[in-house]
Amino acid sequence: QVQLVESGGGLVQPGGSLRLSCAASGITFRMYTMGWYRQAPGKQRELVAAISSSGGSTNYANSVKGRFTISRDNAKNTVYLQMNSLKPEDTAVYYCKADGLRGSYWGQGTQVTVSS
């Protein structure tokens, strides 16, 4: 059974930081591209950042470039999203996704709220 479990969300003030984690099980993690997506109320789910299976390639949405960093630890089957200089418009449910030849899988999401 494939499981992706996100953690690390919460309430933070503008300008603050959070680090999200996504722990995977039931897949050969090192063979999957991993991504972080977010969905704000009334909006479509959008890609925030993605990282290749080896970790050698990353890409980011323009809105988070220079503020967010995606990384992975294949030994721990975990992908991270370090979020700095958070803005109110970053408020959303954040999801991790695994993409591989055997299919795609989503986590259940973690809420991030940026508010003073």
N, C-alpha and C positions, 0 to 999 in steps of 0.2 A: 504494500500500500504506500503510495507516494504521499508525503506530507511536506509542506513548506510552511514553516511557522515563523511569522514576523514578530518582532519585539522592539521595544525602545521608543515607541511613540509617546506622546503626552502633550502637555500644555507648556509653551515656552513664550517668553516675551520677544518682541521684535528685536532683531540683532543677536539673538541667542543661538545656541547650537544644540543639535541632537544627533545621536548615532543610532540608526536603525540596523537591526540584524535580521537575517533570514536563514534559519537552519533547515537544511534539507535532509530527508531520509527516503529510502525506497527507490532512489535513482543513483546511477553512477555519476555523481556530481561533476567530476572533472570533465565529463563529456558534454556538458550542457552550457550553452550561453545563458547568462542570468541577466535579468532586467528588473529595474524598479519602475513602477508606474504609479500614478496617483489619479484620484477622481474626487473633484470638489462637488459640492451639492449643485445639481442642475447642469453639470458639465460632463463632457465625455471623458472617459479614461484616457490618459495620455502617458506616453513614455517619458520618463525622467532621465534615466541613465541605463546603460547596458554595458556588459563586460563579456569578453570572449571566454571560451572555456579555459584557456591557459592563463587568462588575465592580462595578456599582452596588448589587448586592444580595448579601448573604451570609447563610448560616445555619449553625449549629453544633449538635453534640450537646451536651446539658446537661453531660456529663462533661468537656468540654474548654473550655466557655465561660470567657473571661477568661484562658485560658492559651495557646490556639492562635489563629493568625491565618492566614486564607487570602487570597491575593492572586494577581493575574495580570498578565502583561505581554503584551498582544496583539501588540505589535511583535516580540516574541521567541518567540511561540507557546509560552509557558511559564506554568505555574501553580505556585505555591509554597505550602508550609505551614510557617509558623514555629511551632515548638513550644517553649514555655517551661515552667518549673516541672514538668518531667517526673516522672512517678510510675511505680513498677514496673507498675502496671496499664495503663500505656500501651504496654507491650511487645506487639508484634504485627507482622505484615507489613502494610505500608501500600501501598495501591493508588490510582492515579488513574484516573478515569473521565471520558470525554467523552460527553455526551448532546446529540444534535441531531436535526433532522428526518430526516436521512439514516441515523440509527442510533446505536448506543451502542458504545463501545470501551473496553477495559481495558488498563492497563499490566501489566507482569509482576510488579510489587511490589518493595518494598525493606524489608529487615528493620530494625526499631527495637527495641533491647533496652535497658531501663532497669534497671540493677542496680549495686549497690555491690560 
